[in-house]
């Protein structure tokens, strides 16, 4: 699955991050995508809703550390500087 658009289109020179979306309960890989740093968690949830049918409000995205991600957080805020 490729995510082609966002509510915040990336700048032409913005680098992309490799992101894996995994179902927490089963560990099943849902998709691997490349996302711009400016994508918000809400943008990701909206794409999961449109591509996989998971309703926006039933999703809870969690980082590898176990922290629940806020809808307003950007993907770029989740990575260490220099990555």
GIDA-V378522 format. One record per backbone hydrogen bond with DSSP energy under -1.0 kcal/mol. NH is the residue of the N-H (numbers start at 1). CO is the residue of the C=O. If there is no record, write none. Layout:
BEGIN
nh,co
NH,CO
NH,CO
END
This chain:
BEGIN
nh,co
14,11
17,35
19,33
21,31
23,28
27,23
30,21
31,21
33,19
35,17
39,36
41,73
42,71
44,40
45,41
46,42
47,43
48,44
49,45
50,46
51,47
52,48
53,49
58,55
59,56
63,67
66,63
69,61
73,70
75,39
76,37
78,75
83,80
END
